[in-house]
Amino acid sequence: MKKESNGISPNVDSTRMAGQLANLLKERGGERHIVVLQDFPDPDAISCGFAYRCIAAQWGIECDLVYGGRISHQENIAMVNLLNITVTLCELEEIPPDRYQGSVFVDGQGTTSCLVDRLERARVPVLIVVDHHAQQDRLQPLFADIRPSVGACASIFVEYLCDGLLPLVSKTEHRNLATALMHGIISETGALIEAQAQDFTAAAYLQPFCDRELLNEILHQQRSQKVMEVIRVALENRVIRSGYCISGVGYLRAADRDALPQAADFLLTEEMVHTAIVFGIVLGDREEEIHGSLRTTKLTVSPDQFLKESLGKMVGGSHYGGGKARAGGFEIPLGFLSGHDDPDLAKLKWDTFNAKIQKKFFTKIGAEDE
Ligand SMILES: [Mn+2]
């Protein structure tokens, strides 16, 4: 086993993965790839996309980091701006078939992106999937590295870096990359509390290259007034039963969607509360949807299972929600009921969905009539 200069020894298995990935990149040299991030990219996904772009550039591969929804969390906006990471919102209904020679999925397996169908219609081959969520079978990539045991997907990319795919040196781009990956690991693992051994190993490798001042600046963005307002409403509307705190916040703009997980994080800080769920109707570009966020500190609550069992499936067979350790989310399209209404009808619509969703969760918990 070879020893890196900083004392981190890569494991044999990951060295093999890095080798396979390098072979694939060599074959695909000079191409243009689309790196698909989830619709609402988080720091883990953004840093992985950035890492892939830097790695692939060595084989003359150009990459667009693309998402289909929105980047709304103040920390994520600060991250892409301060670390100079270009990410692109895909607004095209159809992706021109000759634009990309391959797609790459990081921190997801195609189930959290609205771009998958569009890429399939454009016949863009799926090249690579690197993820740390449970195995899903939506895509058939040429190269897959799926490791649910790792806390952050960013840690898998750090392994590739130190296994020789792109040894970091002291230059601005690498400083930004190391800082992005460190932010990805920290935010994905609840400030390292949920981190696994691989995540600490990765963080140790990044440490000499990471810019602490920049990281500090990213982590201490102040909340917008809108986010504060959503948190206030969430606090006011909350209902607590058996340790579950559930709150509907009504209508909110797509730009403020990220207020939902932030409100859930905040509600989770109350005494006796172990699980917080906050949801609202988000006015998207085309359609209204219910968006919700779940946060839990209880080991016996699996967000994925809880949301799937509480909310069930839509007509097409896919679930309304899912999650990972400690966190989850859900989206319910309003379909025919979507669209601007007069205030009375809008209120009626919200009241109905609010009551229905609360009932589903409280039934699941067995606390309907408290
Ligand atoms: Mn992740």
Boltz pocket constraint, residues with backbone or C-beta under 6 A from the ligand:
constraints:
  - pocket:
      binder: B
      contacts: [[A, 44], [A, 45], [A, 107], [A, 132], [A, 151], [A, 152], [A, 153], [A, 188]]
      max_distance: 6.0
